[in-house]
Structure formats: structure tokens, C-alpha cells
Amino acid sequence: MKRLLGYARAIRQYLATEKGAYDFYDAVRAVFVIFLSMAAALALTFFLFG
């Protein structure tokens, strides 16, 4: 349990830095674009093939 708390603390400290915050924002933006692309592909498939 202490190890998990240590990892959580390290992640929290990393996210508090400017680079960590930017990296987190960049990753969230990438996941959003991936989900948006998947939704568009699914909508196009339903539109074309019923």
C-alpha cells in the first residue's frame, strides 16, 4: 500500500510541474481526438451501410 501511495505522490508532484501539466493535457487531448475519430468512423459506417 505504501508503494501505491508513493507512486500517487510522485505522479501528483509531476503533474504540479509545468512540463507534467502540459504532458497530461496533451495526452487528454490525444485521447479525445482518438475517440472523436472513432465516433466519426462509426457514424460514417452507419450512414453508408445502414
C-alpha positions in Angstrom: 0.0 0.0 0.0 2.9 2.4 0.8 4.3 1.8 -2.7 1.0 2.8 -4.3 0.8 5.9 -2.2 4.4 6.7 -3.2 3.5 6.3 -6.9 0.4 8.5 -6.5 2.6 11.2 -4.7 5.2 11.1 -7.4 2.5 11.5 -10.1 0.9 14.4 -8.2 4.3 16.1 -7.9 5.0 15.6 -11.6 1.6 17.0 -12.6 2.3 20.0 -10.5 5.2 21.0 -12.7 4.7 22.9 -15.9 6.0 20.1 -18.1 3.8 17.5 -16.3 0.7 19.6 -16.7 1.5 20.1 -20.4 2.1 16.4 -20.9 -1.2 15.5 -19.1 -3.1 18.0 -21.2 -1.5 16.7 -24.4 -2.4 13.1 -23.5 -6.0 14.0 -22.7 -6.3 15.9 -26.0 -4.9 12.9 -27.9 -7.4 10.6 -26.3 -10.2 13.0 -27.1 -9.1 13.1 -30.8 -8.9 9.3 -30.9 -12.5 8.9 -29.5 -13.8 11.6 -31.8 -12.2 9.8 -34.8 -13.8 6.5 -33.8 -17.2 8.2 -33.4 -16.9 9.7 -36.8 -15.9 6.4 -38.4 -18.8 4.7 -36.7 -21.3 7.3 -37.8 -20.0 7.1 -41.4 -20.3 3.3 -41.3 -23.9 3.5 -40.2 -24.6 6.2 -42.7 -23.1 4.3 -45.6 -24.2 0.7 -44.8 -27.3 1.3 -42.7 
